[in-house]
Amino acid sequence: MRVHTNPAPVTVAPDTQLADVVFADDRANGDIILFQRRTAGGWRPVTARQFAADVRSLAAGFLAAGIQPGDRVALLAATSYEWTLLDYALWTVAALPVPIYETSSAEQVRWVLEDAGPVAVVVEHDSHRRLVEDVAEGLSRPPRVWQIDGGGLDRLREDGRDVDDAQLRERRRAVSADDLATIIYTSGTTGRPKGCMLSHGNLLHEARVAIDSLEQIFGRHASTLLFLPLAHVFARVIQVACVERGVCLAHNADRARLTEDLAALRPSFLLAVPRVFERVHNTAQQRARAQGRGRIFDWAERTAVAYSQALDDGRPGWRLRLAHRLADRLVYRRLRAALGGRVRYAISGGAPLGTRLGHFFRGIGITVLEGYGLTETSAAATVNLPHALKIGTVGPPLPGVGVRIADDGEILVKGPIVFQGYWRNEQVTRQSLTADGWLRTGDVGALDENGFLTISGRKKEIIVTAGGKNLAPEPLEDHLRTHPLISQAVVVGDRRPYTAALITLDAGALTSWKRANGKPEQAGPADLRDDPDLLATLQAAVDAANTSVSRAESIRRFRILPGDLTEQNGYLTPTLKVKRALIHKDFAADIEELYR
């Protein structure tokens, strides 16, 4: 059994809570720009002084509306300045924000409302309001609803005009670091989502050690554009870290405007899930091939990977450095410009990034710091650091965090970032935490001699073939998704004679492929699933993925599914994780076909 723990350089005082920083003298009266806020006339800066005033007026409204300490208030909205404002206003009055993904189904929304029992819900627009009102009809105590774009927040501010600062200060100061700050529901790859109870201390410790450990990122003049859903713990912690450190934060809820916003705001760092980095790479590759520059891009990609690998082995040779400079002029500058031109670091979490993709991005001048964590660990438990980086791993434990590998390979985590348990679910809480406070993550991995953690996969998702070979599907799936034609891949083979895969196609890449290969424009994946040219192209991708595993683990057959796996059709979670059980159920016939 291997254990690794890093000492903690930061502490969280027992009488501290998340909203304190907003009202600190150097903040509440400060002119530092904390936010860039989207308005009808474009982006508008928001100072620390203005943010404190916005938080105070909204918190006063909540207090006037009767929100009590410990009351749950659900938030159903897109990533926006208003979400951040609501979080801090609710923390000011000792209430608990309960985030709901805006893409949630009616059944998921009803479950959160039923389980968390919020006294109120803040929604963004009419469709959200109708959804909440519809699912709340059968509840014993339907929550009150405030609508952001319907003037609900303005009315709250008006109602709170007579609340004095002393009342707000008394409410805020009654909260301690051990008190609950939020209940975040897991995205739910299997079964109903569970409400993770995170305290003010959990989130503050996570944010403060991130600031201390990632000083190159959270430095002076740092800024970021947040486009991940704030219902997810990863985005939530970055929000807290930015407010704590005074890093300028902007929000994007419209992916169609992301490129435009990146060019306008020019952030210094980004955070994203691996699928975003895959799409950046694949889109650039597709565009290059459509313009007849595919060979140049492929050469530049090989050069970037080789250059990054050479950095690990010492110093790249003069020929590689020369090739890298040329590739930078021809390809890499354009890729960096697409992300605003200032990004030098990005933080990735939520799923494995893949070694080749990590080397590719570092090779083009953007170091992706991959980390690992769960909602139950307040986001990251481990993370690669600029000065302690090992691509292909998820880094060493954060300061103050212990990581242990159990005898069966399961990763266990302990420290001030570990949650207080599942809301109203003591039985599962007891199953998840050992008697001495270690969290059973359900993931399988290994620690090297320097404390860097490598993830093999989910304990429950390990495939055991009929021949007794154990296989983690995620590394193979990650490798397959690096091919521009492949949108998703699901490796199967549990109790089967060999490993196989279900593959879905990327719509944009398929259009380009059809044009280049003389296929009918109207042909879809279902029409082309037996096309010999397409099968040959995908077989090459499968062969490349198989080079990363042994013969016994390699994919012997694959099958193209007629449509993609998306969040909208229910096969992916809001954090883009595959719902394997549902896919195995709905595509059972396709899986059987692989073993005929």
URGIHU-V447129 format. One record per backbone hydrogen bond with DSSP energy under -0.5 kcal/mol. CO is the residue of the C=O (numbers start at 1). NH is the residue of the N-H. If there is no record, write none. Layout:
co->CO nh->NH
co->CO nh->NH
This chain:
co->2 nh->405
co->4 nh->403
co->6 nh->400
co->7 nh->9
co->13 nh->16
co->14 nh->177
co->17 nh->20
co->18 nh->21
co->19 nh->22
co->19 nh->23
co->20 nh->23
co->20 nh->24
co->21 nh->24
co->24 nh->27
co->24 nh->28
co->25 nh->29
co->27 nh->30
co->30 nh->49
co->32 nh->34
co->32 nh->48
co->34 nh->249
co->35 nh->37
co->35 nh->46
co->36 nh->251
co->37 nh->44
co->39 nh->42
co->42 nh->39
co->44 nh->37
co->46 nh->34
co->46 nh->35
co->47 nh->51
co->48 nh->52
co->49 nh->53
co->50 nh->54
co->51 nh->55
co->52 nh->56
co->53 nh->57
co->54 nh->58
co->55 nh->59
co->56 nh->60
co->57 nh->61
co->58 nh->62
co->59 nh->63
co->60 nh->64
co->61 nh->65
co->62 nh->67
co->63 nh->66
co->68 nh->71
co->71 nh->96
co->72 nh->119
co->72 nh->120
co->73 nh->98
co->74 nh->122
co->75 nh->77
co->75 nh->100
co->76 nh->124
co->80 nh->84
co->81 nh->85
co->82 nh->86
co->83 nh->87
co->84 nh->88
co->85 nh->89
co->86 nh->90
co->87 nh->91
co->88 nh->92
co->89 nh->93
co->90 nh->95
co->91 nh->94
co->94 nh->70
co->95 nh->97
co->96 nh->73
co->97 nh->99
co->97 nh->183
co->98 nh->75
co->99 nh->185
co->100 nh->77
co->101 nh->104
co->105 nh->109
co->106 nh->110
co->107 nh->111
co->108 nh->112
co->109 nh->113
co->110 nh->114
co->111 nh->115
co->112 nh->116
co->112 nh->117
co->113 nh->117
co->119 nh->144
co->120 nh->74
co->121 nh->123
co->121 nh->146
co->122 nh->76
co->123 nh->148
co->124 nh->149
co->125 nh->129
co->126 nh->130
co->127 nh->131
co->128 nh->132
co->129 nh->133
co->130 nh->134
co->131 nh->135
co->132 nh->136
co->134 nh->137
co->136 nh->139
co->139 nh->142
co->144 nh->121
co->146 nh->123
co->146 nh->148
co->147 nh->150
co->147 nh->152
co->148 nh->151
co->151 nh->155
co->152 nh->156
co->153 nh->157
co->154 nh->158
co->155 nh->159
co->156 nh->160
co->158 nh->161
co->160 nh->163
co->164 nh->167
co->164 nh->168
co->165 nh->169
co->166 nh->170
co->167 nh->171
co->168 nh->172
co->169 nh->173
co->170 nh->174
co->171 nh->174
co->172 nh->175
co->176 nh->179
co->177 nh->201
co->179 nh->200
co->181 nh->97
co->182 nh->198
co->183 nh->185
co->184 nh->196
co->194 nh->186
co->194 nh->196
co->195 nh->197
co->195 nh->423
co->196 nh->184
co->196 nh->198
co->197 nh->420
co->198 nh->181
co->198 nh->182
co->199 nh->203
co->200 nh->204
co->201 nh->205
co->202 nh->206
co->203 nh->207
co->204 nh->208
co->205 nh->209
co->206 nh->210
co->207 nh->211
co->208 nh->212
co->209 nh->213
co->210 nh->214
co->212 nh->215
co->214 nh->217
co->214 nh->218
co->217 nh->219
co->219 nh->222
co->222 nh->248
co->223 nh->268
co->223 nh->269
co->224 nh->226
co->224 nh->250
co->225 nh->227
co->226 nh->252
co->229 nh->232
co->232 nh->236
co->233 nh->237
co->234 nh->238
co->235 nh->239
co->236 nh->240
co->237 nh->241
co->238 nh->242
co->239 nh->243
co->240 nh->244
co->241 nh->245
co->242 nh->246
co->242 nh->247
co->248 nh->224
co->249 nh->36
co->250 nh->226
co->253 nh->255
co->254 nh->257
co->255 nh->258
co->257 nh->261
co->258 nh->262
co->259 nh->263
co->260 nh->264
co->261 nh->265
co->262 nh->266
co->268 nh->344
co->268 nh->345
co->269 nh->225
co->270 nh->347
co->272 nh->349
co->273 nh->276
co->273 nh->277
co->274 nh->278
co->275 nh->279
co->276 nh->280
co->277 nh->281
co->278 nh->282
co->279 nh->283
co->280 nh->284
co->281 nh->285
co->282 nh->286
co->283 nh->287
co->284 nh->288
co->285 nh->289
co->286 nh->290
co->287 nh->291
co->288 nh->293
co->289 nh->292
co->293 nh->297
co->294 nh->298
co->295 nh->299
co->296 nh->300
co->297 nh->301
co->298 nh->302
co->299 nh->303
co->300 nh->304
co->301 nh->305
co->302 nh->306
co->303 nh->307
co->304 nh->308
co->305 nh->309
co->306 nh->310
co->307 nh->311
co->308 nh->312
co->309 nh->313
co->310 nh->314
co->317 nh->321
co->318 nh->322
co->319 nh->323
co->320 nh->324
co->321 nh->325
co->322 nh->326
co->323 nh->327
co->324 nh->328
co->325 nh->329
co->326 nh->330
co->327 nh->331
co->327 nh->332
co->328 nh->333
co->331 nh->334
co->331 nh->335
co->332 nh->336
co->333 nh->337
co->334 nh->338
co->335 nh->339
co->336 nh->339
co->336 nh->341
co->337 nh->340
co->344 nh->367
co->345 nh->270
co->346 nh->369
co->347 nh->272
co->348 nh->371
co->354 nh->358
co->355 nh->359
co->356 nh->360
co->357 nh->361
co->358 nh->362
co->359 nh->363
co->360 nh->364
co->361 nh->365
co->361 nh->366
co->362 nh->365
co->366 nh->368
co->367 nh->346
co->367 nh->369
co->368 nh->370
co->369 nh->348
co->370 nh->384
co->372 nh->381
co->372 nh->382
co->374 nh->377
co->374 nh->379
co->375 nh->378
co->376 nh->419
co->379 nh->374
co->381 nh->398
co->382 nh->372
co->383 nh->396
co->385 nh->388
co->388 nh->385
co->390 nh->393
co->393 nh->392
co->395 nh->453
co->396 nh->383
co->398 nh->401
co->401 nh->6
co->402 nh->414
co->403 nh->4
co->404 nh->406
co->404 nh->412
co->406 nh->409
co->409 nh->445
co->410 nh->406
co->411 nh->441
co->412 nh->404
co->413 nh->439
co->414 nh->402
co->415 nh->418
co->421 nh->197
co->422 nh->425
co->425 nh->429
co->426 nh->430
co->427 nh->431
co->428 nh->432
co->429 nh->433
co->432 nh->440
co->434 nh->437
co->438 nh->434
co->439 nh->413
co->439 nh->441
co->442 nh->459
co->443 nh->411
co->444 nh->456
co->444 nh->457
co->446 nh->454
co->448 nh->451
co->452 nh->448
co->453 nh->394
co->454 nh->446
co->457 nh->444
co->458 nh->461
co->458 nh->462
co->459 nh->462
co->463 nh->465
co->463 nh->471
co->464 nh->495
co->465 nh->468
co->469 nh->465
co->471 nh->463
co->471 nh->473
co->472 nh->476
co->473 nh->477
co->474 nh->478
co->475 nh->479
co->476 nh->480
co->477 nh->481
co->478 nh->482
co->479 nh->482
co->480 nh->483
co->483 nh->486
co->485 nh->487
co->485 nh->506
co->488 nh->504
co->490 nh->502
co->492 nh->500
co->493 nh->496
co->496 nh->466
co->499 nh->556
co->499 nh->557
co->500 nh->492
co->501 nh->559
co->502 nh->490
co->503 nh->561
co->504 nh->487
co->504 nh->488
co->506 nh->510
co->507 nh->511
co->508 nh->512
co->509 nh->513
co->510 nh->514
co->511 nh->515
co->512 nh->516
co->513 nh->517
co->514 nh->518
co->514 nh->519
co->515 nh->518
co->520 nh->523
co->524 nh->527
co->524 nh->528
co->525 nh->529
co->528 nh->531
co->531 nh->535
co->532 nh->536
co->533 nh->537
co->534 nh->538
co->535 nh->539
co->536 nh->540
co->537 nh->541
co->538 nh->542
co->539 nh->543
co->540 nh->544
co->541 nh->545
co->542 nh->546
co->543 nh->547
co->544 nh->547
co->545 nh->548
co->546 nh->549
co->550 nh->553
co->550 nh->554
co->551 nh->554
co->554 nh->499
co->554 nh->556
co->557 nh->501
co->559 nh->503
co->562 nh->526
co->564 nh->566
co->566 nh->571
co->566 nh->572
co->567 nh->570
co->571 nh->579
co->573 nh->576
co->577 nh->573
co->578 nh->580
co->579 nh->583
co->580 nh->584
co->581 nh->585
co->582 nh->586
co->583 nh->587
co->585 nh->588
co->587 nh->591
co->588 nh->592
co->589 nh->593
co->590 nh->594
co->591 nh->594
co->591 nh->595
co->592 nh->595
co->593 nh->596
